[in-house]
Amino acid sequence: MQWETVIGLEVHAQLATRSKIFSGASTAFGADPNTQACSVDLGLPGVLPVLNREAVRMAVRFGVAIDAALGRRSIFARKNYFYPDLPKGYQISQFELPIVGMGQVEIVLENGDTKIVGVTRAHLEEDAGKSLHEDFHGLTGIDLNRAGTPLLEIVSEPDMRSAKEAVAYARKIHQVVRYLGICDGNMQEGSFRADANVSVRPPGGELGTRAELKNLNSFRFLERAINFEVERQIDLLESGGRVVQETRLYDADKDETRSMRSKEEANDYRYFPDPDLLPVELDDAFIAAAVENMPELPDAKRQRFSGEYGLPAPDAQMLTGSQALADFFEAVAGEAGDSRLAANWVMGGLSGALNKEGIDVSESPVTPQMLGGMLRRISDGTISGKIAKQVFEAMWSGEGDADSIIEARGLKQITDSGAIEKVVEEVMAANPGQVENYRAAEDAKQQKMLGFFVGQVMKASGGKANPQQVNELLKQKLG
């Protein structure tokens, strides 16, 4: 039997405010346990929450970015449940009237096609604390530093039909919140995480019973967890069983999901308006101030890169992956005067070096000015593309800019036709058999055989001979 996968995501983006959503406690990551939880976060008697205005501003910016309907009047509610790291016994969230309503995002699929994924809502809420199970010898430690940290929970429509589509959507949301500067997107620190609601059905049929996969904090784990869960549900249904609505956890070590608890419904949480918080009323002035100086967003930037720089769609997609990478590329292109060459080096040599070191482009030891300067030397014929790799490695190691490295190492390309001609003749004299074979070969085969001679000349010249001149002289002499 054929089965169709149905996926919806709930993304939790930690907002980049300096203080918590209802208190003045710090949101800085990495402090000692329970040193950044004040009386409001602890839910002590007599304390009152005060809404963080900056969190509201950030939510509005996100709503505008995804072309969503803003909730001009939104209400905070109490979501009641017991958990050891939730000291109040309830979480302040939004339910019936969220701050951001229906919107949409466009994702790019593997084959280059695009797809619109609906966003049902995005609401503000406070985070819970954290339970620590390691090194406590059968006990659980509670760290409440994270309690009260502002979250924007972004809930999608069940529009995704594969794990890869879900990852593309999660990456797009990650990209948007980072471009907006409202979330640092650090998945290792828990600043960006996702819950996946997964079900299967006969193609086009009624929605199946879903399982919720909780707290997936990497794109790789998100894809693997969904794929495992889809196979689990299909196997269960085809063997005569039924899927139970529940919350499941993904075990990365075993690459499997396991049951955590039965899935609660909204009525299980006994939502009711928080009596300590007034409704949030958004007026035109606040919205205008919130969206002032909005950055160029990923889709617009991608289209501009294709038009302004003449980049193919996949290259524009890659170079706009992050604001920092896009800015780096534009700075390099401006310095180099050749956007195509700049794109190739940023996506190739630079990105390879960054990945090898495991660092972000903002930490690159090679600045846009340094890389652009090196590319100018390729364009004006001072160095070849092959020599440029040596220059780049030297710049990466901190030896200076391209001009100083080229001068110090004597890497200038040989463009003297007389000098190149001499090397060509020496190579031909040293390889008479290959010369004879070349001259006896058909044109199509000669083109392949030419590579041998080019390689020998480049080797004899220490890689400094101008490749175009080498090709031209060889064809002339061999002919």
C-alpha positions in Angstrom: 0.0 0.0 0.0 1.2 3.5 -0.7 1.4 6.0 2.2 1.7 9.8 2.3 3.7 11.5 5.0 2.2 14.5 6.7 4.5 16.8 8.8 4.0 20.0 10.8 6.7 21.7 12.8 6.6 23.7 16.0 9.8 25.7 16.1 11.0 27.4 19.3 13.2 30.4 18.7 14.8 31.9 21.8 14.5 35.7 21.4 17.8 37.6 21.7 16.7 39.9 24.5 19.1 40.7 27.3 16.5 40.1 30.0 13.7 37.6 30.4 10.2 38.0 29.1 8.6 38.8 32.4 11.5 39.7 34.7 14.8 41.6 34.6 17.0 38.5 35.1 19.7 38.0 32.5 19.3 35.6 29.6 23.1 35.1 29.0 24.1 31.5 28.3 26.6 29.5 30.4 26.1 30.9 33.9 26.4 28.6 36.9 23.1 26.8 37.6 20.4 28.8 39.3 22.3 32.1 39.4 20.1 33.8 36.8 16.7 33.0 38.2 15.0 35.8 40.2 11.9 35.6 42.3 9.6 36.1 39.3 11.2 33.2 37.5 10.9 31.0 40.6 7.2 31.8 40.9 7.5 33.0 44.5 4.3 34.3 46.2 3.5 38.0 45.7 5.6 38.6 42.6 4.1 40.0 39.4 5.3 39.6 35.8 6.1 42.6 33.7 6.2 42.1 29.9 9.4 42.7 28.0 8.7 45.3 25.3 11.6 44.2 23.2 10.2 40.6 22.9 7.0 42.1 21.5 9.0 44.1 19.0 10.9 41.1 17.8 7.7 39.1 17.4 6.2 41.8 15.3 9.3 41.9 13.0 9.0 38.2 12.5 5.3 38.5 11.6 6.0 41.2 9.0 8.9 39.1 7.6 6.6 36.1 6.8 3.7 38.3 5.6 1.5 37.3 8.5 -1.5 38.9 10.0 -0.5 40.6 13.2 -2.6 40.1 16.3 -3.5 43.7 17.1 -4.9 42.4 20.4 -3.2 39.4 21.9 -3.6 37.8 25.3 -1.3 35.8 27.6 -2.7 32.7 29.1 -1.6 30.2 31.8 -0.8 26.7 30.5 -1.1 24.5 33.5 1.0 21.3 33.9 3.4 19.9 36.5 7.0 19.3 35.8 10.0 19.6 38.2 11.6 22.4 36.2 8.4 24.5 36.1 8.3 26.0 39.6 5.0 28.0 39.1 3.1 24.9 38.0 2.1 26.8 34.8 3.7 28.3 31.8 2.8 31.8 30.6 2.0 31.5 26.9 -0.5 32.6 24.3 -3.4 30.5 23.1 -6.6 31.8 21.4 -5.2 35.2 20.5 -1.5 35.0 19.5 0.6 38.0 18.5 1.2 36.6 15.0 -1.5 34.9 12.9 -1.5 33.2 9.6 1.6 33.7 7.4 3.8 31.7 5.0 7.3 31.0 4.0 8.8 29.8 0.7 11.2 26.9 0.7 13.5 25.6 -2.0 13.4 21.9 -2.6 16.3 19.7 -3.6 15.4 19.8 -7.3 15.3 23.6 -7.3 11.5 23.9 -7.2 9.9 26.1 -4.6 7.0 25.3 -2.2 4.9 27.5 0.1 4.5 26.3 3.6 1.8 27.9 5.7 2.5 29.2 9.2 -0.5 28.8 11.4 0.6 31.2 14.2 3.6 32.4 16.2 3.1 33.2 19.8 5.2 34.5 22.7 5.8 32.4 25.8 8.3 31.8 28.5 10.7 28.8 28.5 10.8 26.3 31.4 13.9 25.4 33.3 16.1 22.4 32.6 16.3 19.0 34.2 19.9 17.6 34.6 20.3 13.9 34.8 24.0 13.5 34.5 26.4 13.0 37.4 23.6 12.9 40.1 23.7 9.2 40.9 20.1 8.4 40.3 18.8 11.9 41.1 17.8 14.8 38.9 19.2 18.3 39.2 17.1 21.4 38.3 18.6 24.5 36.7 16.2 27.4 36.5 18.4 29.8 34.6 16.4 29.2 31.5 13.1 29.7 33.2 11.4 32.8 31.9 13.6 33.1 28.8 11.5 34.6 26.0 10.5 32.2 23.2 8.7 32.7 19.9 6.9 29.4 19.1 6.3 29.2 15.4 3.7 26.7 14.4 3.4 25.5 10.8 0.5 24.0 8.9 0.8 20.3 8.2 2.1 21.1 4.7 5.3 19.1 4.5 5.4 15.7 2.9 9.0 14.4 3.6 11.7 14.8 6.1 13.8 16.8 3.6 10.9 19.3 3.2 10.7 19.6 6.9 14.4 20.3 7.2 14.2 22.9 4.3 11.4 24.6 6.2 13.3 24.6 9.6 16.4 25.9 7.8 14.3 28.7 6.3 12.8 29.7 9.6 16.4 29.6 11.1 17.6 31.8 8.3 14.8 34.4 8.7 15.2 34.8 12.5 19.0 35.2 12.2 18.6 37.8 9.4 16.1 39.7 11.6 18.6 39.5 14.5 15.9 38.3 16.8 17.5 34.9 17.6 21.1 33.7 17.4 20.0 30.3 16.1 22.5 28.4 18.2 21.1 24.9 18.2 23.8 23.5 20.5 22.8 25.9 23.2 19.1 25.3 22.7 18.3 28.7 21.2 16.6 27.1 18.3 14.9 23.7 18.5 11.9 22.0 16.9 9.1 19.6 17.7 7.8 17.6 14.7 4.2 16.3 14.4 4.4 13.3 12.1 1.6 11.1 10.7 1.0 8.9 7.6 -2.2 8.4 5.6 -3.3 6.9 2.2 -2.5 9.6 -0.4 -5.1 12.4 -0.2 -7.0 10.7 2.7 -8.0 11.9 6.1 -5.2 12.9 8.4 -3.7 10.0 10.4 -3.0 9.9 14.1 0.1 11.9 14.8 3.1 11.5 17.1 5.0 14.5 18.4 8.8 14.3 18.3 10.2 16.6 21.0 13.2 18.9 21.3 15.1 18.1 18.1 18.2 20.4 18.2 19.9 19.7 14.9 18.8 19.6 11.3 20.4 16.2 10.9 18.5 14.7 13.9 15.3 16.3 12.7 15.6 14.4 9.4 16.6 11.1 10.9 13.9 11.2 13.6 11.2 11.9 11.1 12.4 9.2 8.7 12.5 6.6 11.6 9.0 7.7 12.8 7.5 7.4 9.3 8.8 3.9 8.9 7.7 2.9 12.4 4.1 4.1 11.8 3.9 2.4 8.4 5.2 -0.9 9.8 2.7 -0.6 12.7 -0.3 0.1 10.4 0.6 -2.6 7.8 1.0 -5.2 10.6 -2.6 -4.5 11.7 -1.7 -2.2 14.6 -2.7 1.4 15.2 -0.8 4.6 15.9 -1.3 6.1 19.3 -1.2 9.8 19.8 1.7 10.4 22.0 4.9 12.4 22.6 8.1 10.6 21.6 11.8 11.4 22.1 14.5 10.7 19.5 17.6 8.7 20.7 20.4 9.8 18.4 22.7 7.0 19.6 20.2 4.3 18.7 18.7 6.3 15.8 15.2 5.6 17.0 12.2 7.3 18.7 10.7 6.0 21.9 7.5 6.9 23.8 7.7 9.6 26.4 4.1 10.3 27.4 0.6 10.4 25.9 0.0 13.5 23.9 -1.9 16.2 25.7 -4.7 18.2 24.1 -5.4 21.9 24.7 -8.1 21.1 27.3 -5.6 19.1 29.3 -3.6 22.3 30.0 -6.7 24.2 31.3 -5.7 27.4 29.5 -7.2 30.6 31.0 -6.1 34.3 30.6 -3.3 35.2 33.0 -4.9 37.6 35.5 -1.6 39.3 36.1 -1.0 40.5 32.5 -3.1 42.9 30.5 -3.9 42.3 26.9 -1.2 43.5 24.4 -2.6 46.2 22.1 -0.5 46.9 19.1 -1.0 50.4 17.5 0.3 51.7 14.2 3.1 53.7 15.8 4.5 50.6 17.6 4.3 48.5 14.5 6.0 51.2 12.4 8.8 51.6 15.0 9.2 47.8 15.2 9.7 47.3 11.5 11.9 50.4 10.9 15.2 49.5 9.4 14.1 45.9 8.5 17.0 44.2 6.8 16.9 42.8 3.3 15.4 39.4 3.8 16.8 36.1 2.3 14.3 35.8 -0.6 14.8 39.4 -1.7 18.6 39.1 -1.4 18.6 35.9 -3.3 16.7 37.4 -6.2 19.0 40.5 -6.2 22.1 38.4 -6.2 20.8 36.5 -9.3 19.9 39.8 -11.1 22.7 42.1 -10.0 25.6 39.7 -10.0 24.3 37.3 -12.7 24.6 34.3 -10.3 22.8 31.0 -11.0 19.9 30.3 -8.6 21.8 27.6 -6.6 24.8 29.9 -6.1 22.6 32.8 -5.0 20.8 30.4 -2.6 24.0 29.2 -1.1 25.5 32.7 -0.8 22.5 34.1 1.0 22.4 31.2 3.5 23.4 33.7 6.2 23.6 37.4 6.5 27.3 37.2 7.3 28.1 35.1 4.3 26.1 37.3 2.0 27.8 40.4 3.3 31.2 38.8 3.0 30.5 37.9 -0.7 29.4 41.4 -1.6 32.5 42.9 0.0 34.7 40.4 -1.9 32.9 41.1 -5.2 33.3 44.8 -4.7 37.1 44.5 -4.1 37.7 42.0 -6.9 35.5 43.6 -9.5 34.5 40.1 -10.7 31.4 38.7 -9.0 31.6 35.3 -10.7 35.1 34.8 -9.6 34.2 36.1 -6.1 31.3 33.7 -5.8 33.4 30.7 -6.9 36.1 31.4 -4.2 33.7 32.2 -1.4 31.7 29.0 -2.1 34.9 27.0 -2.8 38.2 27.8 -1.2 36.9 30.0 1.6 33.9 27.8 2.6 36.2 24.7 2.5 38.6 26.3 4.9 35.9 27.4 7.2 34.3 24.0 7.3 37.7 22.4 7.9 38.3 24.6 10.9 34.7 24.5 12.1 34.4 28.2 12.3 31.9 30.8 11.0 32.6 33.2 8.2 32.6 36.1 10.8 35.7 34.4 12.3 37.6 34.0 9.0 41.3 35.1 9.2 41.1 36.0 5.6 39.1 39.3 5.3 37.0 40.2 2.3 39.6 42.8 1.4 42.4 40.2 1.5 40.4 37.8 -0.7 39.3 40.5 -3.1 42.9 41.6 -3.4 44.1 38.1 -4.3 41.3 37.8 -6.9 42.5 41.0 -8.6 45.9 39.4 -9.1 44.2 36.4 -10.8 42.3 38.7 -13.1 45.3 40.8 -14.1 47.4 37.7 -14.7 49.9 38.2 -11.9 49.1 34.7 -10.6 47.3 31.7 -11.9 44.4 30.0 -10.3 46.7 27.2 -9.1 49.2 29.6 -7.5 46.2 31.4 -5.9 45.6 28.3 -3.8 49.1 28.7 -2.3 48.5 32.4 -1.7 45.2 31.7 0.0 46.7 29.1 2.3 49.4 31.6 3.2 46.9 34.4 3.9 44.9 31.9 6.0 48.0 31.1 8.0 48.5 34.8 8.8 51.5 35.6 6.4 49.9 38.9 5.2 48.0 40.0 2.2 48.2 38.6 -1.4 50.6 41.2 -2.8 53.2 40.8 0.0 53.0 36.9 -0.2 53.4 36.9 -4.0 56.4 39.2 -3.7 58.0 37.4 -0.8 57.6 33.9 -2.3 58.3 34.9 -5.9 55.0 33.6 -7.2 54.4 36.0 -10.1 53.2 34.2 -13.1 55.6 33.9 -16.0 54.1 35.7 -19.0 57.3 36.1 -21.1 56.5 34.1 -24.2 60.2 33.5 -24.8 60.7 32.0 -21.4 57.6 29.8 -21.8 58.6 28.7 -25.3 62.0 27.6 -23.9 60.3 25.4 -21.3 57.9 24.0 -23.9 60.8 23.0 -26.2 62.6 21.3 -23.3 59.5 19.3 -22.4 59.1 18.2 -26.0 62.7 17.2 -26.3 62.5 15.1 -23.2 59.4 13.3 -24.4 59.9 12.4 -28.1 57.7 9.4 -28.0 54.7 11.3 -26.7 55.3 14.0 -29.3 55.2 11.4 -32.1 52.0 9.8 -30.7 50.4 13.2 -30.5 51.1 14.1 -34.1 49.9 10.7 -35.3 46.6 11.0 -33.3 43.2 12.3 -34.4 42.1 15.7 -33.3 39.7 14.5 -30.6 42.4 12.4 -29.0 45.0 15.1 -29.4 43.0 17.3 -27.1 43.2 14.7 -24.3 46.9 14.1 -24.9 47.6 17.8 -24.7 47.0 17.7 -21.0 50.2 15.6 -20.5 52.3 18.3 -22.0 50.6 21.1 -20.2 51.2 19.3 -16.9 54.9 18.8 -17.7 55.4 22.5 -18.6 53.6 23.7 -15.5 55.6 21.3 -13.4 58.9 22.5 -15.0 57.9 26.1 -14.4 57.0 25.6 -10.8 53.4 26.3 -11.7 54.2 29.9 -12.7 53.8 29.7 -16.4 50.6 31.3 -17.8 48.3 28.4 -18.6 46.7 30.1 -21.6 50.1 30.9 -23.2 51.3 27.3 -22.4 48.3 25.8 -24.3 48.7 28.1 -27.3 52.5 27.5 -27.6 52.1 23.8 -27.2 49.5 23.6 -29.9 51.7 25.6 -32.2 54.9 23.6 -31.6 53.2 20.2 -31.5 51.3 21.0 -34.7 
